Structure formats: C-alpha cells, structure tokens
Amino acid sequence: MPDGARCIARVGGGDINEAYHVQLADGREAFVKTRAGAGSGEYEAEAAGLRWLAEPGGVRTPAVLDVGTSYLALQWVPRGTLSEAGAEELGRGLARTHLAGAGSFGAFASAGAEAGFGSLRLSNEPAPDWPSFFADRRLRPLARIARERGALSRTGAELVERVCERLADLCGPPDPPARLHGDLWGGNVMADAQGRAWLIDPSAYGGHREIDLAMLKLFGAPSGRIFSAYEEAAPLAEGHSDRVGLYQLLPLLVHAVLFGGSYIAAAEGMAARYAG
C-alpha cells in the first residue's frame, strides 16, 4: 500500500489480487491492487502497459498514480454502464490504438518482457513474424503447461501442434505489429459514470490486432457496436471472420490451464477445427 494511504473500502480485484478504494496522502482517491508475493516487476509491467496503450489517445486507461513492488495505485474511476455512444467510441479508439503499432511482435519495452494471464506467465520475446510469435510464445508453451497440469490430453496437445504447423497459412495476410491490450475480455472493459469505456488490467504486447477482438467476442463483449465501429474505422483483412476461432484458442487454452472443466473440451475442440 502507498505510504500514507487511507483505506476507504475494499473492492473487487480480480482472481489473484486484493483491491481497495483509498485516499492517498495527497488527497487523491485511488484504486490500489496489491498481493503478497507478487512477481518481480509485475505491477511495473502493468503500469507500463497502461501508459503505452494511452499514448495514441485512442482509449482511456486509468492514470498510474504510484507503483511499487507489491502494489499499483491507479486513478479512481466511479463506475457506470457503457452507453451505445461509449461502445462506438471504444471501437474507434481501439482501432486507433492498434494502428499506432508496436516495434515488434512481442515485448514493447523491458517492463513487458512477460505476459501475465492470471497466475500464468508467458514470454514476450520478439519473433520475426506473427505466426512464429503465436506458435512459439503462446500456443506451444500453453499446450506444454496444459499437458503438465493434466489440462490437455495427448491428442489435444497434438492438435495444437498441428495448428502451429499451419499458422503461416491460417493467420491470413501479413499485418504489421499492432499495439495490443493482450487480455481484452469484457471484464477488462470498465464503464464510468458518463457511460464511457476505460481499459484496465492489460497484458500489453505487439501482435495481431484480430486477437484482441476475438477474445472480446469470446468473453462478454459489452456491445456489438464496438466491433462495427472498429470495422468502420479500420477494416480487417478478408477472411477475418474465419480466424476468430483460431485466435480464441489462446484464451481457451489459458482457461483450460487455470480453471480446467469445460474449457479443456472447448480448447481441444477449437484446436481440432483448425488442425486440418
């Protein structure tokens, strides 16, 4: 907790963090997330990701007020309900953010050397192209972890490997590295009291822009207007609708590892769809 902070209330903080509404020593209200045993540089990486996403001016992210090894203090944003105008603004803003680009397929800075998905950590070491990054930094490591934890059958792991071998064809036309949120599901789109969208809890890196959109479609997009407004601002390459499931394989594997249950069958079924 920041020095001199006064707790106002405990609030929801996700799966692994404790979170609080606090008043800082200088009088500002803040959202503080904290966890004993947080990984080295974990909160610094999230802070860097929030700043990086905000740079192009396309999406709102809470301002970083303070960051330490065991906590992150962010601007307090009173919550509301996303309006249709807010959803459209988010779609256009997300397109602008993606198109601002990244220097590589991978980490945007030393602070973002790893991607965090709950308790999982994956390498963001840059790769020469998107199919290589998606295979070697995401799908293959996840399949290996899933097998080790009993969250994927041998057949399922073989299906994921066959998908990896086909990615040069499956990923569609080459696209330059986009500036990605990296963990964009409905729970990480927050609405303020004016109905405007804010993006929170990023796992930011440079990647293919379709993967942010695919994940948002899988887990609770707050409004379909986000996608139509995005397409109006930055049309996607031909065949993008056929690739939605391909990119949803990533979050399905993450959830299979973290939660098991029906996500295992869902991940294996999605891999079978693209394995050829």
MOZIRA-V462367 format. One record per pair of residues at least 6 apart in sequence whose ideal C-beta (glycine too) atoms are under 7 Angstrom apart, sorted by the first residue. I is the first residue (numbers start at 1). J is the second residue. D is the distance in whole Angstrom. If there is no record, write none. Layout:
BEGIN
I:J:D ; I:J:D
END
This chain:
BEGIN
1:32:6 ; 1:34:6 ; 1:71:6 ; 2:24:6 ; 2:32:7 ; 2:66:5 ; 2:71:7 ; 2:73:5 ; 3:25:7 ; 4:24:7 ; 4:25:3 ; 5:22:4 ; 5:23:7 ; 5:24:5 ; 5:25:7 ; 5:32:7 ; 6:22:6 ; 6:23:5 ; 7:20:5 ; 7:22:5 ; 8:21:4 ; 8:22:6 ; 8:23:6 ; 9:21:5 ; 10:20:6 ; 11:19:5 ; 11:20:6 ; 11:21:5 ; 12:19:6 ; 13:19:3 ; 13:33:5 ; 14:201:7 ; 15:118:5 ; 16:35:6 ; 16:118:6 ; 16:119:6 ; 17:33:4 ; 17:34:7 ; 17:35:5 ; 18:34:6 ; 18:35:6 ; 19:31:7 ; 19:32:7 ; 19:33:5 ; 20:32:5 ; 21:29:7 ; 21:31:6 ; 21:76:6 ; 22:30:5 ; 22:32:5 ; 23:29:6 ; 24:30:5 ; 24:65:7 ; 24:73:7 ; 28:65:6 ; 29:76:4 ; 30:65:5 ; 30:73:5 ; 30:74:6 ; 30:75:7 ; 30:76:5 ; 31:62:7 ; 31:74:5 ; 31:76:5 ; 32:71:6 ; 32:73:5 ; 33:71:7 ; 33:72:5 ; 34:70:6 ; 34:71:4 ; 35:70:7 ; 36:70:7 ; 38:69:7 ; 38:70:5 ; 41:111:6 ; 42:116:7 ; 43:67:5 ; 43:68:7 ; 43:71:6 ; 43:72:4 ; 44:67:6 ; 44:111:5 ; 45:111:5 ; 45:112:5 ; 46:72:6 ; 46:202:7 ; 47:64:4 ; 47:67:5 ; 47:72:6 ; 48:109:6 ; 48:111:4 ; 48:112:6 ; 49:112:6 ; 49:202:4 ; 49:203:7 ; 49:204:3 ; 50:61:4 ; 50:62:7 ; 50:64:6 ; 50:202:6 ; 51:64:6 ; 52:108:6 ; 52:179:7 ; 52:204:6 ; 53:59:6 ; 53:61:5 ; 53:97:6 ; 53:179:7 ; 53:181:6 ; 53:199:6 ; 53:202:6 ; 53:204:6 ; 54:61:5 ; 55:100:7 ; 56:96:6 ; 56:97:5 ; 56:100:4 ; 56:179:7 ; 58:93:4 ; 58:94:7 ; 58:96:3 ; 58:97:4 ; 59:90:7 ; 59:93:4 ; 59:94:6 ; 59:97:5 ; 59:199:5 ; 60:196:7 ; 60:197:7 ; 60:198:4 ; 60:199:7 ; 61:198:6 ; 61:199:5 ; 62:74:4 ; 62:75:4 ; 62:77:6 ; 62:198:6 ; 62:200:7 ; 63:74:7 ; 63:75:4 ; 64:74:6 ; 65:73:4 ; 65:74:6 ; 65:75:6 ; 66:73:4 ; 67:73:7 ; 77:190:7 ; 77:192:5 ; 77:198:6 ; 78:192:6 ; 78:193:5 ; 79:190:7 ; 79:191:7 ; 79:192:7 ; 80:191:5 ; 80:192:5 ; 80:193:4 ; 80:194:7 ; 80:195:6 ; 81:191:6 ; 81:195:6 ; 82:191:4 ; 82:195:6 ; 82:197:6 ; 82:222:5 ; 82:223:6 ; 83:195:3 ; 84:223:7 ; 84:225:6 ; 85:195:7 ; 86:191:6 ; 86:195:4 ; 86:196:5 ; 86:197:5 ; 87:197:7 ; 87:222:7 ; 87:223:4 ; 87:225:4 ; 87:226:5 ; 88:225:5 ; 88:229:4 ; 89:196:7 ; 89:197:7 ; 90:189:7 ; 90:197:4 ; 90:226:5 ; 91:225:6 ; 91:226:4 ; 91:227:6 ; 91:228:7 ; 91:229:3 ; 91:230:4 ; 91:233:7 ; 92:229:5 ; 92:233:5 ; 94:230:6 ; 95:230:5 ; 95:233:4 ; 95:234:4 ; 97:179:5 ; 98:178:4 ; 98:179:6 ; 98:209:4 ; 98:234:7 ; 99:234:6 ; 100:179:5 ; 101:176:6 ; 101:177:6 ; 101:178:6 ; 101:179:6 ; 102:108:5 ; 102:177:4 ; 102:178:7 ; 102:179:5 ; 102:206:3 ; 103:206:6 ; 104:126:4 ; 104:177:6 ; 104:206:5 ; 105:126:6 ; 105:127:5 ; 105:129:7 ; 105:130:5 ; 105:133:4 ; 105:177:5 ; 105:206:5 ; 105:207:6 ; 106:124:5 ; 106:125:6 ; 106:126:3 ; 106:127:6 ; 106:133:6 ; 106:137:7 ; 106:205:6 ; 106:206:6 ; 107:113:5 ; 107:124:4 ; 107:125:7 ; 107:126:6 ; 107:205:6 ; 108:204:6 ; 108:205:6 ; 108:206:6 ; 112:124:6 ; 112:204:6 ; 112:205:6 ; 113:124:6 ; 114:121:5 ; 114:122:7 ; 114:123:6 ; 114:124:6 ; 115:122:5 ; 115:124:5 ; 115:182:6 ; 115:203:5 ; 115:205:6 ; 116:203:5 ; 117:183:6 ; 117:203:6 ; 117:254:5 ; 118:258:5 ; 120:254:6 ; 120:257:6 ; 120:258:7 ; 122:137:6 ; 122:138:6 ; 122:141:6 ; 123:137:5 ; 124:137:7 ; 124:205:5 ; 125:137:7 ; 127:133:4 ; 127:136:6 ; 127:137:6 ; 130:171:6 ; 130:175:7 ; 130:207:7 ; 130:208:5 ; 131:167:4 ; 131:168:5 ; 131:171:5 ; 133:207:7 ; 134:167:6 ; 134:171:7 ; 135:164:4 ; 135:167:5 ; 138:250:5 ; 139:160:6 ; 139:163:7 ; 139:164:5 ; 139:249:7 ; 139:250:7 ; 139:253:7 ; 140:164:6 ; 142:253:4 ; 142:254:7 ; 142:257:7 ; 143:152:6 ; 143:157:5 ; 143:160:4 ; 143:161:7 ; 143:253:7 ; 145:257:6 ; 146:152:4 ; 146:253:6 ; 146:256:6 ; 146:257:5 ; 147:157:5 ; 149:257:6 ; 151:256:5 ; 151:257:5 ; 151:260:6 ; 151:264:6 ; 152:256:6 ; 152:264:7 ; 152:267:7 ; 152:268:7 ; 153:268:7 ; 156:267:7 ; 156:268:4 ; 156:271:6 ; 159:268:6 ; 159:271:4 ; 159:272:5 ; 159:275:5 ; 160:271:5 ; 162:275:4 ; 162:276:6 ; 163:249:7 ; 163:271:6 ; 163:274:5 ; 163:275:5 ; 166:274:7 ; 166:276:6 ; 170:246:6 ; 170:274:6 ; 171:208:7 ; 172:237:5 ; 172:239:5 ; 172:243:6 ; 173:237:5 ; 175:208:6 ; 175:209:7 ; 175:237:7 ; 177:206:4 ; 177:207:7 ; 178:206:7 ; 178:207:6 ; 178:208:6 ; 178:209:4 ; 179:206:7 ; 180:204:6 ; 180:205:6 ; 180:206:7 ; 180:207:5 ; 180:211:7 ; 180:212:5 ; 181:199:6 ; 181:202:5 ; 181:204:6 ; 181:212:6 ; 182:202:6 ; 182:203:4 ; 182:204:5 ; 182:205:5 ; 183:201:6 ; 183:202:6 ; 183:203:4 ; 184:212:5 ; 184:215:5 ; 184:216:5 ; 185:215:6 ; 185:216:6 ; 185:219:4 ; 185:220:6 ; 186:216:7 ; 186:219:6 ; 186:220:3 ; 186:221:6 ; 186:222:6 ; 187:220:7 ; 188:199:6 ; 188:200:5 ; 188:201:5 ; 189:197:6 ; 189:199:6 ; 189:222:6 ; 190:198:5 ; 190:200:5 ; 191:197:6 ; 192:198:6 ; 210:236:6 ; 210:240:6 ; 210:243:6 ; 210:247:6 ; 211:247:4 ; 211:250:7 ; 213:227:7 ; 213:230:7 ; 214:244:5 ; 214:247:4 ; 214:248:5 ; 215:248:7 ; 215:251:5 ; 217:244:6 ; 218:248:5 ; 218:251:6 ; 219:251:7 ; 245:270:6 ; 245:273:6 ; 245:274:7 ; 246:274:5 ; 248:270:6 ; 249:267:7 ; 249:270:5 ; 249:271:6 ; 252:263:6 ; 252:266:5 ; 252:267:4 ; 252:270:6 ; 253:267:5 ; 255:263:4 ; 256:263:4 ; 256:264:5 ; 256:267:4
END
